[in-house]
Amino acid sequence: MNTKTAQRCFASLNATAFVGAFLILSFTAAAFSEDFKTVNGKKYKDATISRVEPDGITVKTKSGITKVYFSELPKETQERFHYDPQKAGTYSSEQAATYTAYQKQQEETRHQQELEAAKNNATVAQQQAANNRIQALQVRYDELQKQEDNLLLQIGEAKQPGPAYRGGKNNKTLLHHPNPQKSQLPLLQSHLSDVRSEKKQVKKQLEKAQR
């Protein structure tokens, strides 16, 4: 191995060792707890840094996780984390824009969900109204059927001859008294016609509603 090759290998090993040492030190530093105090006097005791961003640090304490902005921290802390106001402003603007876009997306999603819910509710209401109409028509049809059956029975009775009796010569002829219900026959037949007409209409409406 010549001298130049040895120098390159030594430099490579030194660089690798430096990077490894830096990572170890960074990890060790992040694992330590420390106290932070803002320029307004607020203290964060035994805080562990969980995240460093251009505009601030996120610390974890017994009270929870909090983000502390560099603008709230003393100058020496800002310098420690290489705080750059311009980069921080750009980062904050990007974060605000991202959050605004997220809020807009959430609002659109919520609005879409409300529209979908309203549409579903309207569909359910229409279906319920249709079911109620079918039920009402079925009830009316059954009532008309009963009226028709009852009228047919009355008409049949009105057409029957009155009570029988024996008369004529030697009371050997079978005769009938007038049927008192016969006078109601025209009215019964007219009513039957009306009932059948309505029944026919209700049946058509029922069949249409059930499609």
Salt bridges, closest charged atoms under 4 A:
GLU34 OE1 - ARG80 NH1 2.78
ASP35 OD2 - LYS45 NZ 3.59
GLU53 OE2 - ARG51 NE 3.18
GLU53 OE1 - LYS67 NZ 2.65
ASP55 OD1 - LYS67 NZ 2.94
GLU107 OE2 - ARG110 NH2 2.29
GLU114 OE2 - ARG110 NH1 2.32
GLU143 OE1 - ARG140 NH1 3.23
GLU148 OE2 - ARG196 NE 2.89
GLU148 OE1 - LYS199 NZ 2.74
GLU198 OE2 - ARG140 NE 2.86
